[in-house]
């Protein structure tokens, strides 16, 4: 009987000390309240940025003669920011300052 109790005790101890199964999940990503619709009238693709607090936040590369809508992550509705677009050859930048982003904002370059 003592052997049986000892074996049961060892089995319980081995199970309790074994590896635990842990499941890691990411939560849902917050949805941006602000959408930027950019029309690129250039003959080449352009990189589009939001300038917030002096930091350029890359949004997307828009193909030549195309229109894209994109969410603006990390910027709350009602925030005043700058917009910047740079052609992929880096020849110049197009900017718009003091833009208040609410809902949908439409911008054309150039």
N, C-alpha and C positions, 0 to 999 in steps of 0.2 A: 504494500500500500504506500509506503514511504517513497518507493521508487516511482510510482505512478504520479504522486503529488509533485515530486521533483521534476519529472519530465513535463508535466503540465505547466509548472512554474517556469521552466526554461523556454518552453514554446511561447508562452505569453510574453516573457522578457525579450525574446528574439524578435517577435512581431512588433512590440512597442519601440524597440530601438532601431528598427529597419528604416529605410528611406521613405520619406513622405512624398506623396504626389502633390505637386503644386501646380496650379493652373494660373497663368498670367495672361491678362487680357488688357487691351487698351480701351479706354472709354470712347464714347462717340466724340468725333471731332466737332468743335463748335462751328456753326454755320455763320459765315460772314453776313452782316446786315447790309453791306454795301456792295454794289455791282458797278463795275466800270466797263463801258462799251467803247472800244477804240477802233476807229477806222484809220488804217494805214494807207495813205494816198501816195506813198513813196514807191519808187521802182525797185526797192530792195526791202528785205525784212528789217524790222526794228524791234529792239528790246524795250519793254515798257516797265517803268518803275513808279512807285509811289514814294514820295520823300516825306517822311514823318519824323519829326524831332531831329532833323539833320541826317537821318539814316535813309539810304536808298533801299527800298524793299522791291526786289525783282518780282514781277508778276508773270510775264509771259513774253515770248517772242512772237510777234505778229507777222505773218508772211506779207509780201508786197501786194498792194491793191486788195487788201482783205479787211474784214471786220470781225472782231472777236469780242465776246463778253466774258468777263472774269470776276470772280469774287476777290475782295480785297481783305486778306487775312490780317488780323491784328490791328485793324483800324475800326473804331466804333463809329456808328452813324452820327453825323453831326460834327465830326472832326474836321479841322482845317489842315490841309496838306498841300504838297506840291505834286505835280505830275511831270514826268520826264520820259522822253522817248529818244533813243539813240539808234541810228541806222547801224547795221552790223559792220559797216566799213569804218565806223567811228568818225566820220567826216564832220559831224556836228551834233548838237543836241537840241531838241525841241522841248520847251518847258511851259508850264502854266502854273503860276503861283497862287496861293491863297484860295484854293478850291475847297469848298465845304461839301463833303461827301454825305449825301443822304439818298438812300434807296438806289436809284440808277443815275449814274452820271455819264454823259456822252461826250467824247473828245475825238477830234479829228486831227491827224498830223499829215503834212504840215498845215 
